Amino acid sequence: GLSTAWAAQDAGAYGEEFTEDATYTTFAGTYYSGREDIVRSHAALFDDVLADTRLADRFLELRMLTPEVAVLTTRGDNFEGDEPGELTKVQTYTLVQAGEGWKVASFHNTQRKPVMEQVQFLWMPETRPAAESAED
């Protein structure tokens, strides 16, 4: 639902994928609290810097904390055109069961620093996360 709403540039539909009291932290550290704040900010972004973009992601891990609460971690990014480029962000979603589906209760987006990661992995190979493939 998040990807479909984003591709349609529909901030209202995007916001409906979140709980009423959801929190949203951007890669720049901007913190939004509540669905209304998330919708308002994304309406402005879709009208400007995120116009005509779509979402791409690759799942790293899904952890069920309870039958009604899950933590999903992905590599993701937004992109223009037909094919996404490098997925430059780590995204953590806290999901809660809502009826037959799931809603995002909390989202945190972190900008990946691949050069720093590679230096660390070369210097200390044992620090490479199990969730990451050898080619990352």
Backbone as a printed PyTorch tensor [residue, N CA C, xyz], in Angstrom:
tensor([[[  0.7940,  -1.2000,   0.0000],
         [  0.0000,   0.0000,   0.0000],
         [  0.8380,   1.2660,   0.0000]],

        [[  1.9510,   1.2560,   0.7380],
         [  2.8230,   2.4290,   0.7680],
         [  3.3580,   2.7420,  -0.6290]],

        [[  3.8400,   1.7210,  -1.3140],
         [  4.4230,   1.9120,  -2.6520],
         [  3.3710,   2.3620,  -3.6580]],

        [[  2.1800,   1.7940,  -3.5880],
         [  1.1100,   2.1610,  -4.5090],
         [  0.6920,   3.6140,  -4.3010]],

        [[  0.5020,   4.0150,  -3.0490],
         [  0.1160,   5.3970,  -2.7520],
         [  1.2100,   6.3690,  -3.1600]],

        [[  2.4750,   6.0050,  -2.9190],
         [  3.6020,   6.8730,  -3.2930],
         [  3.6380,   7.0460,  -4.8100]],

        [[  3.5240,   5.9520,  -5.5500],
         [  3.5680,   6.0240,  -7.0210],
         [  2.4330,   6.8910,  -7.5600]],

        [[  1.2930,   6.8860,  -6.8760],
         [  0.1560,   7.7180,  -7.2840],
         [  0.3110,   9.1620,  -6.7810]],

        [[  1.3540,   9.4060,  -5.9640],
         [  1.5940,  10.7170,  -5.3680],
         [  0.3830,  11.1600,  -4.5470]],

        [[ -0.2220,  10.1930,  -3.8540],
         [ -1.4390,  10.4120,  -3.0750],
         [ -1.0870,  10.4200,  -1.5860]],

        [[ -0.8630,  11.6170,  -1.0500],
         [ -0.4560,  11.7480,   0.3520],
         [ -1.5130,  11.2130,   1.3080]],

        [[ -2.7850,  11.3960,   0.9850],
         [ -3.8550,  10.8860,   1.8410],
         [ -3.8330,   9.3770,   1.9200]],

        [[ -3.7090,   8.7080,   0.7680],
         [ -3.6470,   7.2470,   0.7440],
         [ -2.3710,   6.7590,   1.4300]],

        [[ -1.2750,   7.4720,   1.2360],
         [ -0.0240,   7.1250,   1.9010],
         [ -0.2300,   7.1800,   3.4200]],

        [[ -0.8470,   8.2500,   3.8970],
         [ -1.0870,   8.4050,   5.3220],
         [ -2.0010,   7.3420,   5.9010]],

        [[ -2.9230,   6.8300,   5.0930],
         [ -3.8380,   5.7860,   5.5660],
         [ -3.1140,   4.4840,   5.9010]],

        [[ -1.8960,   4.3240,   5.4120],
         [ -1.1050,   3.1290,   5.7220],
         [ -0.4740,   3.2050,   7.1120]],

        [[ -0.6150,   4.3540,   7.7790],
         [ -0.0430,   4.5880,   9.1010],
         [ -1.1490,   4.6310,  10.1500]],

        [[ -0.7880,   4.3060,  11.3970],
         [ -1.7400,   4.4680,  12.4830],
         [ -1.9850,   5.9640,  12.6980]],

        [[ -3.0610,   6.2790,  13.3600],
         [ -3.4170,   7.6740,  13.6210],
         [ -2.2980,   8.3980,  14.3850]],

        [[ -1.6200,   7.6850,  15.2950],
         [ -0.5740,   8.2920,  16.1300],
         [  0.8410,   7.8690,  15.7150]],

        [[  1.0060,   7.4960,  14.4570],
         [  2.3130,   7.0160,  13.9730],
         [  3.3890,   8.0900,  14.1010]],

        [[  4.6410,   7.6060,  14.1850],
         [  5.7930,   8.5150,  14.1200],
         [  6.5950,   8.1870,  12.8700]],

        [[  7.2690,   9.2150,  12.3300],
         [  7.9700,   9.0920,  11.0570],
         [  9.2390,   9.9190,  11.1640]],

        [[ 10.3980,   9.2630,  11.1140],
         [ 11.6760,   9.9550,  11.1900],
         [ 12.3900,   9.8050,   9.8520]],

        [[ 12.7270,  10.9370,   9.2280],
         [ 13.3710,  10.9250,   7.9190],
         [ 14.8720,  10.7000,   8.0480]],

        [[ 15.5330,  10.4410,   6.9120],
         [ 16.9840,  10.2420,   6.9200],
         [ 17.7210,  11.5080,   7.3600]],

        [[ 17.0680,  12.6690,   7.2340],
         [ 17.6830,  13.9250,   7.6680],
         [ 17.4800,  14.1750,   9.1580]],

        [[ 16.6870,  13.3080,   9.8080],
         [ 16.4280,  13.4550,  11.2310],
         [ 15.1590,  14.2270,  11.5450]],

        [[ 14.3810,  14.5870,  10.5260],
         [ 13.1170,  15.2760,  10.7480],
         [ 12.1180,  14.2850,  11.3340]],

        [[ 11.4140,  14.7110,  12.3750],
         [ 10.5050,  13.8400,  13.1040],
         [  9.0740,  14.3360,  12.9400]],

        [[  8.2140,  13.4750,  12.4300],
         [  6.7890,  13.7830,  12.2870],
         [  6.0100,  12.9060,  13.2570]],

        [[  4.9680,  13.4990,  13.8610],
         [  4.1670,  12.7740,  14.8330],
         [  2.7010,  12.8330,  14.4300]],

        [[  2.1360,  11.6730,  14.1500],
         [  0.7330,  11.5780,  13.7950],
         [  0.4980,  11.5420,  12.2950]],

        [[ -0.5690,  10.8690,  11.9260],
         [ -0.9260,  10.7050,  10.5130],
         [ -1.0820,  12.0540,   9.8070]],

        [[ -1.7280,  12.9940,  10.4700],
         [ -1.9550,  14.3080,   9.8500],
         [ -0.6420,  14.9810,   9.4640]],

        [[  0.3480,  14.9080,  10.3400],
         [  1.6750,  15.4890,  10.0730],
         [  2.3460,  14.7680,   8.8960]],

        [[  2.2120,  13.4610,   8.8420],
         [  2.8010,  12.6630,   7.7590],
         [  2.1300,  13.0060,   6.4310]],

        [[  0.8050,  13.1070,   6.4170],
         [  0.0700,  13.4380,   5.1820],
         [  0.4380,  14.8400,   4.7070]],

        [[  0.4000,  15.8150,   5.6120],
         [  0.6870,  17.2020,   5.2490],
         [  2.0790,  17.3450,   4.6400]],

        [[  3.0650,  16.7320,   5.2830],
         [  4.4380,  16.8640,   4.7960],
         [  4.6220,  16.1460,   3.4570]],

        [[  4.0060,  14.9820,   3.2990],
         [  4.1630,  14.2590,   2.0360],
         [  3.4110,  14.9280,   0.8940]],

        [[  2.2960,  15.5980,   1.1810],
         [  1.6110,  16.3560,   0.1310],
         [  2.5540,  17.4220,  -0.4250]],

        [[  3.2600,  18.1180,   0.4620],
         [  4.2150,  19.1370,   0.0210],
         [  5.3880,  18.5010,  -0.7270]],

        [[  5.8950,  17.3900,  -0.2380],
         [  7.0230,  16.7210,  -0.8980],
         [  6.6360,  16.1950,  -2.2740]],

        [[  5.4350,  15.5970,  -2.3900],
         [  4.9790,  15.0790,  -3.6850],
         [  4.7730,  16.2040,  -4.6940]],

        [[  4.4930,  17.4080,  -4.2130],
         [  4.3350,  18.5610,  -5.1000],
         [  5.6690,  19.1880,  -5.4740]],

        [[  6.7510,  18.7040,  -4.9000],
         [  8.0470,  19.3510,  -5.1350],
         [  9.1350,  18.2990,  -5.3620]],

        [[ 10.0090,  18.0860,  -4.3820],
         [ 11.2160,  17.2760,  -4.5800],
         [ 10.9450,  15.7960,  -4.8220]],

        [[  9.7870,  15.2920,  -4.4000],
         [  9.4800,  13.8720,  -4.6160],
         [  8.4640,  13.6520,  -5.7310]],

        [[  8.1800,  14.6950,  -6.5000],
         [  7.2390,  14.5710,  -7.6180],
         [  7.7330,  13.5120,  -8.5950]],

        [[  6.8210,  12.6840,  -9.0570],
         [  7.1000,  11.6560, -10.0660],
         [  8.1160,  10.6070,  -9.6160]],

        [[  8.2320,  10.3940,  -8.3110],
         [  9.1220,   9.3450,  -7.8150],
         [  8.2980,   8.1370,  -7.3830]],

        [[  8.9950,   7.0310,  -7.2480],
         [  8.3930,   5.7890,  -6.7410],
         [  9.3060,   5.2300,  -5.6710]],

        [[  8.8160,   4.2030,  -4.9790],
         [  9.5960,   3.5580,  -3.9220],
         [ 10.1540,   2.2240,  -4.4020]],

        [[ 11.3310,   1.8950,  -3.9100],
         [ 11.9300,   0.5720,  -4.1240],
         [ 12.4600,   0.1000,  -2.7750]],

        [[ 12.3920,  -1.2060,  -2.5540],
         [ 12.9590,  -1.7350,  -1.3220],
         [ 13.3380,  -3.1990,  -1.4790]],

        [[ 14.1870,  -3.6190,  -0.5760],
         [ 14.6170,  -5.0160,  -0.4890],
         [ 14.5360,  -5.4020,   0.9750]],

        [[ 13.8130,  -6.4610,   1.2620],
         [ 13.5940,  -6.8670,   2.6400],
         [ 14.8570,  -7.4990,   3.2210]],

        [[ 15.1970,  -7.0850,   4.4370],
         [ 16.3200,  -7.6660,   5.1640],
         [ 15.8480,  -8.6210,   6.2530]],

        [[ 14.8260,  -8.1920,   7.0110],
         [ 14.3960,  -9.0320,   8.1270],
         [ 12.9790,  -8.6460,   8.5550]],

        [[ 12.2160,  -9.6420,   8.9270],
         [ 10.9040,  -9.4420,   9.5440],
         [ 10.9090, -10.2000,  10.8600]],

        [[ 10.6580,  -9.4860,  11.9450],
         [ 10.6100, -10.1000,  13.2820],
         [  9.2240,  -9.9000,  13.8660]],

        [[  8.5990, -10.9880,  14.2420],
         [  7.3000, -10.9310,  14.9110],
         [  7.5570, -10.7970,  16.4130]],

        [[  7.2430,  -9.6350,  16.9790],
         [  7.4220,  -9.4320,  18.4090],
         [  6.2740, -10.0720,  19.1890]],

        [[  5.0860,  -9.9430,  18.6360],
         [  3.8890, -10.6110,  19.1400],
         [  3.0710, -10.9530,  17.8990]],

        [[  1.9720, -11.6740,  18.0280],
         [  1.1490, -11.9220,  16.8380],
         [  0.5830, -10.6380,  16.2140]],

        [[  0.5550,  -9.5490,  16.9790],
         [ -0.0120,  -8.2930,  16.4940],
         [  1.0180,  -7.2010,  16.2300]],

        [[  2.3030,  -7.4610,  16.5030],
         [  3.3420,  -6.4360,  16.3490],
         [  4.5500,  -7.0510,  15.6480]],

        [[  5.0280,  -6.3640,  14.6010],
         [  6.1900,  -6.8400,  13.8540],
         [  7.1550,  -5.6860,  13.5980]],

        [[  8.4300,  -6.0290,  13.4710],
         [  9.4510,  -5.0620,  13.0640],
         [ 10.0000,  -5.5370,  11.7270]],

        [[  9.9060,  -4.6740,  10.7270],
         [ 10.3800,  -4.9640,   9.3790],
         [ 11.5490,  -4.0470,   9.0680]],

        [[ 12.6610,  -4.6130,   8.6110],
         [ 13.8250,  -3.8220,   8.2220],
         [ 14.0850,  -4.0540,   6.7390]],

        [[ 14.2970,  -2.9560,   6.0100],
         [ 14.5180,  -3.0230,   4.5600],
         [ 15.6860,  -2.1330,   4.1670]],

        [[ 16.1910,  -2.3690,   2.9610],
         [ 17.0060,  -1.3960,   2.2380],
         [ 16.0180,  -0.7370,   1.3000]],

        [[ 16.0330,   0.5680,   1.1860],
         [ 15.0620,   1.2190,   0.3310],
         [ 15.5260,   2.5690,  -0.1590]],

        [[ 14.7160,   3.1430,  -1.0440],
         [ 14.9780,   4.4790,  -1.5790],
         [ 13.8170,   4.8600,  -2.4730]],

        [[ 13.7750,   6.1190,  -2.8590],
         [ 12.8370,   6.5410,  -3.8910],
         [ 13.6290,   6.7250,  -5.1750]],

        [[ 12.9250,   6.6820,  -6.3030],
         [ 13.6160,   6.7920,  -7.5850],
         [ 12.6880,   7.3680,  -8.6380]],

        [[ 13.2950,   7.8990,  -9.6960],
         [ 12.5680,   8.3630, -10.8650],
         [ 12.8850,   7.4260, -12.0140]],

        [[ 12.0050,   7.3530, -12.9890],
         [ 12.2680,   6.5320, -14.1610],
         [ 11.7920,   5.1100, -13.9960]],

        [[ 12.3760,   4.2240, -14.8280],
         [ 11.9080,   2.8430, -14.8900],
         [ 12.5380,   1.9150, -13.8610]],

        [[ 13.7880,   2.1370, -13.5190],
         [ 14.5040,   1.2030, -12.6440],
         [ 15.1440,   1.9440, -11.4840]],

        [[ 15.0150,   1.3840, -10.2790],
         [ 15.6790,   2.0060,  -9.1370],
         [ 17.1880,   1.8420,  -9.2290]],

        [[ 17.8860,   2.7910,  -8.6560],
         [ 19.3380,   2.6800,  -8.5520],
         [ 19.7000,   1.9700,  -7.2600]],

        [[ 20.8150,   2.3740,  -6.7010],
         [ 21.2630,   1.8080,  -5.4380],
         [ 20.2740,   2.1720,  -4.3310]],

        [[ 19.9840,   1.2360,  -3.4770],
         [ 19.1030,   1.4770,  -2.3390],
         [ 19.9590,   2.0300,  -1.2040]],

        [[ 19.8590,   3.3310,  -0.9680],
         [ 20.8120,   4.0300,  -0.1040],
         [ 20.3570,   4.2100,   1.3360]],

        [[ 19.2090,   3.6450,   1.6830],
         [ 18.7040,   3.8670,   3.0320],
         [ 18.3650,   2.5510,   3.7180]],

        [[ 18.4900,   2.5520,   5.0340],
         [ 18.0090,   1.4550,   5.8680],
         [ 16.7210,   1.9610,   6.4910]],

        [[ 15.6590,   1.1700,   6.3730],
         [ 14.3540,   1.6100,   6.8510],
         [ 13.7980,   0.5840,   7.8280]],

        [[ 13.3550,   1.0820,   8.9640],
         [ 12.7850,   0.2160,  10.0000],
         [ 11.3370,   0.6170,  10.2310]],

        [[ 10.4580,  -0.3630,  10.0800],
         [  9.0270,  -0.1620,  10.2850],
         [  8.5850,  -0.9650,  11.5040]],

        [[  7.8180,  -0.3440,  12.3890],
         [  7.1040,  -1.0830,  13.4120],
         [  5.6690,  -1.1790,  12.9140]],

        [[  5.1980,  -2.4050,  12.7330],
         [  3.8730,  -2.6540,  12.1640],
         [  2.9590,  -3.2260,  13.2320]],

        [[  1.7030,  -2.7890,  13.1970],
         [  0.7020,  -3.3250,  14.1230],
         [ -0.4760,  -3.8490,  13.3210]],

        [[ -1.0260,  -4.9520,  13.7770],
         [ -2.1650,  -5.5350,  13.0870],
         [ -3.3730,  -4.6100,  13.2570]],

        [[ -4.0590,  -4.3720,  12.1450],
         [ -5.2420,  -3.5100,  12.1450],
         [ -6.3080,  -4.2040,  11.3170]],

        [[ -7.2150,  -4.8930,  11.9850],
         [ -8.2340,  -5.6580,  11.2600],
         [ -7.5790,  -6.7910,  10.5000]],

        [[ -7.8590,  -6.8720,   9.2100],
         [ -7.2890,  -7.9190,   8.3580],
         [ -5.8930,  -7.5780,   7.8490]],

        [[ -5.4700,  -6.3320,   8.0290],
         [ -4.1790,  -5.8970,   7.4920],
         [ -3.2480,  -5.3910,   8.5740]],

        [[ -2.2740,  -4.6070,   8.1480],
         [ -1.2600,  -4.0590,   9.0370],
         [ -1.1200,  -2.5700,   8.7640]],

        [[ -0.7700,  -1.8200,   9.8010],
         [ -0.5060,  -0.3840,   9.6790],
         [  0.8770,  -0.1060,  10.2550]],

        [[  1.5010,   0.9550,   9.7480],
         [  2.8020,   1.3800,  10.2410],
         [  2.5830,   2.2590,  11.4720]],

        [[  3.1350,   1.8440,  12.6010],
         [  3.0540,   2.6260,  13.8380],
         [  4.2730,   3.5280,  13.9870]],

        [[  5.3950,   3.1050,  13.3980],
         [  6.6160,   3.8950,  13.4780],
         [  7.5020,   3.5620,  12.2780]],

        [[  8.0980,   4.5980,  11.7170],
         [  8.9950,   4.4380,  10.5710],
         [ 10.2460,   5.2470,  10.8470]],

        [[ 11.4000,   4.6270,  10.6010],
         [ 12.6870,   5.3170,  10.7730],
         [ 13.5430,   5.0470,   9.5420]],

        [[ 14.0590,   6.1010,   8.9380],
         [ 14.8080,   6.0460,   7.6920],
         [ 16.2250,   6.5550,   7.9420]],

        [[ 17.2200,   5.7480,   7.6700],
         [ 18.6160,   6.1160,   7.9100],
         [ 19.3880,   6.0810,   6.6000]],

        [[ 20.1240,   7.1550,   6.3110],
         [ 20.9400,   7.2080,   5.1010],
         [ 22.1380,   6.2790,   5.2600]],

        [[ 22.3170,   5.4040,   4.3100],
         [ 23.4300,   4.4630,   4.3320],
         [ 24.7240,   5.1740,   3.9190]],

        [[ 25.8200,   4.8260,   4.5460],
         [ 27.1530,   5.3600,   4.2410],
         [ 28.0140,   4.1990,   3.7280]],

        [[ 27.8580,   3.8170,   2.4410],
         [ 28.4980,   2.6030,   1.9350],
         [ 30.0250,   2.6260,   1.9820]],

        [[ 30.6490,   3.7730,   1.7860],
         [ 32.1180,   3.8230,   1.8420],
         [ 32.5760,   3.5260,   3.2650]],

        [[ 31.9170,   4.1370,   4.2340],
         [ 32.2740,   3.8730,   5.6320],
         [ 32.0450,   2.4080,   5.9810]],

        [[ 30.9320,   1.8350,   5.4780],
         [ 30.6620,   0.4150,   5.7230],
         [ 31.7710,  -0.4560,   5.1550]],

        [[ 32.1490,  -0.2050,   3.9150],
         [ 33.1610,  -1.0430,   3.2680],
         [ 34.5090,  -0.9410,   3.9620]],

        [[ 34.8880,   0.2560,   4.3830],
         [ 36.1410,   0.4170,   5.1320],
         [ 36.0820,  -0.4090,   6.4120]],

        [[ 34.9660,  -0.3110,   7.1160],
         [ 34.8110,  -1.0830,   8.3560],
         [ 34.8760,  -2.5750,   8.0790]],

        [[ 34.1830,  -3.0430,   7.0200],
         [ 34.1580,  -4.4760,   6.7110],
         [ 35.5400,  -4.9820,   6.2960]],

        [[ 36.3110,  -4.1470,   5.5910],
         [ 37.6780,  -4.5340,   5.2270],
         [ 38.5760,  -4.5840,   6.4530]],

        [[ 38.4350,  -3.6090,   7.3030],
         [ 39.2490,  -3.5100,   8.5080],
         [ 38.8570,  -4.5740,   9.5160]],

        [[ 37.5400,  -4.7950,   9.6630],
         [ 37.0230,  -5.7500,  10.6420],
         [ 35.9390,  -6.5950,   9.9690]],

        [[ 36.3220,  -7.6100,   9.1830],
         [ 35.3380,  -8.3860,   8.4270],
         [ 34.2560,  -9.0250,   9.2960]],

        [[ 34.5720,  -9.2770,  10.5420],
         [ 33.5930,  -9.9000,  11.4230],
         [ 32.4300,  -8.9540,  11.7710]],

        [[ 32.5220,  -7.6830,  11.3720],
         [ 31.4390,  -6.7440,  11.6400],
         [ 30.3870,  -6.7190,  10.5240]],

        [[ 30.6170,  -7.4620,   9.4260],
         [ 29.6150,  -7.5060,   8.3330],
         [ 28.3690,  -8.1940,   8.8610]],

        [[ 27.2090,  -7.5340,   8.7550],
         [ 25.9690,  -8.1300,   9.2650],
         [ 25.5590,  -9.3660,   8.4790]],

        [[ 24.9860, -10.3260,   9.1580],
         [ 24.5200, -11.5470,   8.5030],
         [ 23.4290, -11.2430,   7.4890]],

        [[ 22.6510, -10.1840,   7.6990],
         [ 21.5470,  -9.8460,   6.7870],
         [ 22.0370,  -9.2790,   5.4610]],

        [[ 23.3110,  -8.9270,   5.3740],
         [ 23.8570,  -8.3360,   4.1570],
         [ 24.5650,  -9.4110,   3.3240]],

        [[ 24.3360,  -9.3550,   2.0320],
         [ 25.0080, -10.3070,   1.1460],
         [ 26.4430,  -9.8410,   0.9150]],

        [[ 27.2830, -10.7500,   0.4450],
         [ 28.7040, -10.4480,   0.2100],
         [ 28.8980,  -9.3630,  -0.8360]],

        [[ 27.9460,  -9.2140,  -1.7920],
         [ 28.1440,  -8.2220,  -2.8440],
         [ 27.7260,  -6.8190,  -2.4370]],

        [[ 27.1090,  -6.6280,  -1.2900],
         [ 26.7310,  -5.2750,  -0.8560],
         [ 27.9400,  -4.4930,  -0.4250]]])
